[in-house]
Amino acid sequence: MFLHALAIAVAPGIAISLLIYMLDARDREPVRLLIRCFLLGVLSVIFPLTIQTLAASYGWNAGVPGLLNKAIFAFGVVGLSEELGKFLVLRYYAFRKPSFDEPFDGIVYSVMIGMGFATAENISYVMQFGIGTGWVRMFISVPAHAAFAVLMGYYAGLAKFIPQHRGTLLFTGLFWATAFHGAFDFFLFIGSSLFLVGASLFCLFIGIRLSVKAIRQHRELSSRWYDDQREEEE
């Protein structure tokens, strides 16, 4: 039973990581580096856990009364702390690697980090609440983390190759990842009615649609980038 639960917790993050790796068709990143990013994503849970534990000591949690307070908690505590934890690994580890040499790599590295984070979070939830929670998170929470990561990575990929706007683009990626994460959680924190769950899933749907568009655009951009680089070398 334990191994079954562990497999349910780990499988979706691995599957999404492999999918993104396969989509990086032209110049794939070193597997060893991707594994490191995944593991650093696992470790990045320490940052938001610390922030959220501190916030809880002051009475800020998912049960805090009032819509404004719930919004502050969803966006400013949970969304920002979790996305910032992942962003720090992306910006100060993956972003600096020489193998980060085309726009799509921003998405690849961001998703690897995000899936490491989501896998660690998944294991914790499944161990606490059982396999049923793992099945729900497989189709909702883990894809949500993937969508947030793609949005962040899209702008990181642009920032790498537009240095004059690097700070603005990196901030934009963090902003949109936090905004969608916060919106996704906010409706769930308000209540469990079908309407509120539907609103949360709608935020996820929009995030996934934007992510698919971002992946398509960066694959095309990276293809042109790769061809231009080859022409220059010849």
C-alpha positions as CSV (number, residue, x, y, z in Angstrom):
1,M,0.0,0.0,0.0
2,F,2.8,2.4,0.9
3,L,4.6,1.8,-2.5
4,H,1.3,2.2,-4.3
5,A,0.7,5.5,-2.6
6,L,4.2,6.7,-3.3
7,A,3.9,5.7,-7.0
8,I,0.7,7.7,-7.3
9,A,2.4,10.7,-5.7
10,V,5.5,10.6,-7.9
11,A,4.2,9.5,-11.3
12,P,2.5,12.7,-12.5
13,G,5.5,14.9,-11.9
14,I,7.8,12.4,-13.6
15,A,5.4,12.1,-16.5
16,I,5.1,15.8,-17.1
17,S,8.9,16.2,-16.8
18,L,9.4,13.5,-19.5
19,L,6.8,15.2,-21.8
20,I,8.6,18.5,-21.6
21,Y,11.9,16.8,-22.2
22,M,10.6,15.1,-25.3
23,L,9.2,18.4,-26.6
24,D,12.7,19.9,-26.4
25,A,13.5,18.1,-29.7
26,R,16.4,20.0,-31.2
27,D,19.0,20.5,-28.5
28,R,18.1,18.7,-25.4
29,E,19.4,19.7,-22.0
30,P,21.9,17.5,-20.1
31,V,19.9,14.9,-18.2
32,R,22.1,15.2,-15.1
33,L,21.4,18.9,-15.0
34,L,17.6,18.3,-15.4
35,I,17.7,15.9,-12.5
36,R,19.5,18.4,-10.3
37,C,16.9,21.0,-11.2
38,F,14.1,18.5,-10.2
39,L,15.8,17.7,-6.9
40,L,16.4,21.4,-6.2
41,G,12.7,21.9,-6.9
42,V,12.0,19.3,-4.2
43,L,14.2,21.2,-1.8
44,S,12.6,24.5,-2.7
45,V,9.5,23.5,-0.7
46,I,11.6,24.6,2.4
47,F,11.2,28.3,1.6
48,P,7.4,28.4,1.3
49,L,7.0,26.0,4.2
50,T,9.0,28.4,6.4
51,I,7.0,31.4,5.2
52,Q,3.7,29.7,5.7
53,T,4.6,28.3,9.1
54,L,5.6,31.9,10.1
55,A,2.3,33.3,8.7
56,A,0.3,30.6,10.6
57,S,2.0,31.6,13.8
58,Y,0.4,35.1,13.3
59,G,-3.0,33.6,12.5
60,W,-2.8,33.6,8.7
61,N,-4.0,30.3,7.2
62,A,-6.6,29.0,4.8
63,G,-9.3,29.4,7.4
64,V,-8.8,33.1,8.1
65,P,-12.1,34.9,7.9
66,G,-13.0,37.5,5.3
67,L,-12.6,37.5,1.5
68,L,-9.8,40.1,1.5
69,N,-7.9,38.2,4.1
70,K,-8.3,35.0,2.1
71,A,-7.1,36.8,-1.0
72,I,-4.0,38.1,0.8
73,F,-3.3,34.6,2.1
74,A,-3.9,32.9,-1.3
75,F,-1.9,35.4,-3.4
76,G,0.6,37.0,-0.9
77,V,1.4,34.0,1.3
78,V,0.8,30.8,-0.5
79,G,1.1,31.8,-4.2
80,L,4.0,34.2,-3.8
81,S,6.0,32.0,-1.4
82,E,5.7,28.9,-3.5
83,E,6.4,30.5,-6.8
84,L,9.2,32.6,-5.3
85,G,10.8,29.4,-4.0
86,K,10.8,27.9,-7.5
87,F,11.9,31.2,-9.1
88,L,15.0,31.5,-7.0
89,V,16.2,28.1,-8.2
90,L,15.4,29.0,-11.8
91,R,17.0,32.4,-11.6
92,Y,20.2,31.6,-9.6
93,Y,20.9,28.1,-10.7
94,A,19.4,27.0,-14.1
95,F,19.4,30.5,-15.7
96,R,23.2,30.8,-15.3
97,K,24.0,27.4,-17.0
98,P,25.7,27.5,-20.4
99,S,23.3,24.8,-21.6
100,F,20.5,27.4,-21.2
101,D,21.1,28.4,-24.8
102,E,17.7,28.8,-26.4
103,P,14.3,30.3,-25.4
104,F,12.5,27.0,-24.9
105,D,15.1,26.1,-22.2
106,G,13.4,28.5,-19.9
107,I,10.3,26.4,-20.0
108,V,12.2,23.1,-19.7
109,Y,14.2,24.1,-16.6
110,S,11.2,25.9,-15.0
111,V,9.0,22.8,-15.4
112,M,11.7,20.5,-14.0
113,I,11.9,22.7,-10.9
114,G,8.2,23.0,-10.7
115,M,7.6,19.2,-11.0
116,G,10.2,18.6,-8.2
117,F,8.3,21.0,-6.0
118,A,4.9,19.4,-6.9
119,T,6.2,15.9,-6.3
120,A,7.5,16.8,-2.9
121,E,4.2,18.4,-2.1
122,N,2.3,15.5,-3.5
123,I,4.1,13.0,-1.4
124,S,3.3,15.0,1.7
125,Y,-0.4,15.2,0.9
126,V,-0.7,11.5,-0.1
127,M,1.1,10.4,3.1
128,Q,-1.3,12.5,5.2
129,F,-4.6,12.0,3.4
130,G,-4.3,8.8,1.4
131,I,-4.3,7.6,-2.2
132,G,-7.6,9.3,-3.0
133,T,-6.0,12.7,-2.6
134,G,-3.2,11.5,-4.8
135,W,-5.6,10.7,-7.6
136,V,-7.3,14.1,-7.4
137,R,-3.9,15.9,-7.3
138,M,-2.7,13.9,-10.3
139,F,-5.3,15.5,-12.5
140,I,-5.6,19.0,-10.9
141,S,-2.8,20.2,-8.6
142,V,0.2,18.8,-10.5
143,P,-0.9,20.1,-13.9
144,A,-1.6,23.4,-12.2
145,H,2.0,23.5,-10.9
146,A,3.2,22.6,-14.5
147,A,1.1,25.5,-16.0
148,F,2.5,28.0,-13.4
149,A,6.0,26.7,-14.3
150,V,5.5,27.1,-18.0
151,L,4.3,30.7,-17.6
152,M,7.3,31.5,-15.5
153,G,9.7,29.7,-17.8
154,Y,8.3,31.4,-20.9
155,Y,9.4,34.8,-19.6
156,A,12.7,33.4,-18.3
157,G,13.4,32.2,-21.8
158,L,12.8,35.7,-23.2
159,A,14.8,37.3,-20.4
160,K,17.9,35.2,-21.2
161,F,18.1,36.6,-24.7
162,I,16.8,40.1,-24.2
163,P,19.2,41.3,-21.5
164,Q,18.1,45.0,-21.7
165,H,14.7,43.9,-20.4
166,R,15.9,41.0,-18.2
167,G,14.7,42.3,-14.9
168,T,11.2,43.2,-16.2
169,L,10.7,39.9,-18.0
170,L,11.8,37.8,-15.0
171,F,9.5,39.8,-12.7
172,T,6.7,39.3,-15.3
173,G,7.2,35.6,-15.2
174,L,7.1,35.5,-11.4
175,F,4.0,37.8,-11.4
176,W,1.9,35.6,-13.7
177,A,2.9,32.4,-12.0
178,T,1.9,33.9,-8.7
179,A,-1.3,35.4,-10.1
180,F,-2.6,32.1,-11.5
181,H,-1.5,30.2,-8.5
182,G,-3.2,32.6,-6.1
183,A,-6.4,32.7,-8.1
184,F,-6.5,28.9,-8.3
185,D,-6.1,28.6,-4.5
186,F,-8.3,31.6,-3.6
187,F,-11.6,30.0,-4.9
188,L,-10.8,26.8,-3.1
189,F,-10.1,28.7,0.2
190,I,-13.4,30.4,0.0
191,G,-15.4,27.2,0.1
192,S,-16.2,23.8,-1.5
193,S,-19.3,24.6,-3.5
194,L,-19.4,23.4,-7.1
195,F,-19.4,27.0,-8.3
196,L,-16.2,27.8,-6.4
197,V,-14.5,24.6,-7.4
198,G,-15.6,25.4,-11.0
199,A,-14.1,28.9,-10.7
200,S,-10.8,27.4,-9.6
201,L,-10.8,24.8,-12.4
202,F,-11.6,27.6,-14.9
203,C,-8.4,29.5,-13.7
204,L,-6.5,26.2,-14.3
205,F,-8.0,25.8,-17.7
206,I,-6.9,29.3,-18.7
207,G,-3.5,28.7,-17.3
208,I,-3.1,25.5,-19.3
209,R,-4.3,27.1,-22.5
210,L,-1.8,29.9,-22.1
211,S,0.9,27.3,-21.3
212,V,0.2,25.4,-24.4
213,K,0.4,28.6,-26.4
214,A,3.7,29.5,-24.7
215,I,5.2,26.1,-25.4
216,R,4.2,26.3,-29.1
217,Q,5.6,29.9,-29.4
218,H,8.9,29.1,-27.7
219,R,9.4,25.9,-29.7
220,E,9.0,27.9,-32.9
221,L,11.3,30.6,-31.6
222,S,13.9,28.1,-30.5
223,S,13.8,26.4,-33.9
224,R,14.5,29.7,-35.6
225,W,17.2,30.5,-33.0
226,Y,18.9,27.1,-33.6
227,D,18.8,27.5,-37.4
228,D,20.3,31.0,-37.1
229,Q,23.1,29.8,-34.8
230,R,24.0,27.0,-37.3
231,E,24.1,29.5,-40.2
232,E,26.4,31.8,-38.2
233,E,28.7,28.8,-37.4
234,E,28.8,27.8,-41.1
